[in-house]
Amino acid sequence: MLSYEEILERALLAAAETLDLEEAAESAGEEPLADSDGEPTEVREVQSLSDAGFMTTDHGVVIRLTDGREFTLSLKQYR
């Protein structure tokens, strides 16, 4: 049986894989993200923290963008 963290991690993976950064920026009334050459920044890769090689027991995802930036989302239960 999967834990809450594992189920949430899988949901984040699925959501991040279909994330359209240009559409998200436009719906927020902002300019789309762009790299230094003016090219649109997109999600290049999404992995769980463990699959990405993070040395942690936490669950979460790492999102890598086409401009080289990386972001992590970690799940921590507090109640």
C-alpha positions as CSV (number, residue, x, y, z in Angstrom):
1,M,0.0,0.0,0.0
2,L,1.4,3.4,-1.0
3,S,1.8,6.1,1.6
4,Y,0.2,9.5,1.3
5,E,3.6,11.0,0.4
6,E,4.1,8.4,-2.4
7,I,0.6,9.1,-3.8
8,L,1.1,12.9,-3.7
9,E,4.6,12.5,-5.3
10,R,3.0,10.6,-8.2
11,A,0.3,13.2,-8.6
12,L,3.0,16.0,-8.7
13,L,5.0,14.0,-11.3
14,A,2.0,13.7,-13.5
15,A,1.0,17.4,-13.1
16,A,4.5,18.7,-13.7
17,E,5.0,16.6,-16.8
18,T,2.1,18.4,-18.5
19,L,2.9,21.8,-17.2
20,D,2.8,24.6,-19.8
21,L,4.9,27.4,-18.3
22,E,3.8,29.9,-21.1
23,E,0.1,29.2,-20.4
24,A,0.6,29.5,-16.7
25,A,2.4,32.8,-17.0
26,E,-0.3,34.2,-19.3
27,S,-3.1,33.1,-17.0
28,A,-1.4,35.0,-14.2
29,G,-1.1,38.1,-16.4
30,E,2.6,37.8,-16.7
31,E,5.1,37.5,-19.6
32,P,6.2,34.0,-20.4
33,L,9.5,32.8,-19.0
34,A,12.4,33.1,-21.4
35,D,16.1,32.2,-21.5
36,S,18.9,34.7,-22.1
37,D,18.4,34.3,-25.9
38,G,14.7,35.1,-25.6
39,E,13.6,31.5,-26.3
40,P,10.6,30.3,-24.2
41,T,11.5,28.3,-21.1
42,E,9.8,24.9,-20.9
43,V,9.9,21.9,-18.6
44,R,12.7,19.7,-19.8
45,E,12.5,16.9,-17.3
46,V,10.6,15.9,-14.2
47,Q,11.7,13.1,-11.8
48,S,11.1,12.0,-8.2
49,L,13.8,13.0,-5.8
50,S,14.9,9.4,-5.5
51,D,15.1,8.8,-9.2
52,A,17.0,12.1,-9.6
53,G,19.7,10.8,-7.2
54,F,18.9,13.0,-4.2
55,M,20.3,11.6,-1.0
56,T,17.1,12.0,1.0
57,T,14.3,9.9,2.4
58,D,11.8,12.7,1.6
59,H,9.3,12.4,-1.2
60,G,9.0,15.0,-3.9
61,V,10.0,16.0,-7.4
62,V,12.7,17.9,-9.2
63,I,11.7,20.0,-12.2
64,R,14.4,20.8,-14.7
65,L,13.8,23.6,-17.2
66,T,15.3,24.2,-20.6
67,D,17.2,27.2,-19.4
68,G,19.2,25.1,-17.0
69,R,17.3,26.0,-13.8
70,E,16.2,23.3,-11.4
71,F,13.5,23.3,-8.7
72,T,12.6,20.8,-6.1
73,L,9.3,20.3,-4.4
74,S,9.5,18.3,-1.2
75,L,6.6,16.8,0.7
76,K,6.7,17.0,4.4
77,Q,3.8,15.9,6.7
78,Y,3.4,18.1,9.7
79,R,0.1,16.9,11.1
